[in-house]
Amino acid sequence: MSDIDVQNVLAQMRVMASKAQGIGIEKTATVGDSDFSTLLSKSIDVVSSTQKQAGALTESFVKGDPNVNLAQVMVSLQKASVSFEAMTQVRNKLMDAYKEIMRMRV
């Protein structure tokens, strides 16, 4: 597993923060070809792959693989945990929005 590029991670965090604040929404809305369901499906696949990678690293560490250290395992487990929590929060917000739409009078 490669070393973590801190500058790359910080840049990704800044982009995600700006999107969360609504700064980058115009660009993503006009990009075009991908619809919401495709985007959601891809993000679920990424979360799944992150969890599988964390599981594989954990299993390798438990088996005593000398190429896997504890720090790698802990970082991968935290990545999997954060990505799953984020996906759960998105699901909760979608359910809240759906419930709000269903309560609207036409």
Sequence and secondary structure as in RCSB ss.txt:
>XXXX:A:sequence
MSDIDVQNVLAQMRVMASKAQGIGIEKTATVGDSDFSTLLSKSIDVVSSTQKQAGALTESFVKGDPNVNLAQVMV
SLQKASVSFEAMTQVRNKLMDAYKEIMRMRV
>XXXX:A:secstr
     HHHHHHHHHHHHHHHTTSSHHHHHHS S  HHHHHHHHHHHHHHHHHHHHHHHHHHHHT TT  HHHHHH
HHHHHHHHHHHHHHHHHHHHHHHHHHHHS  
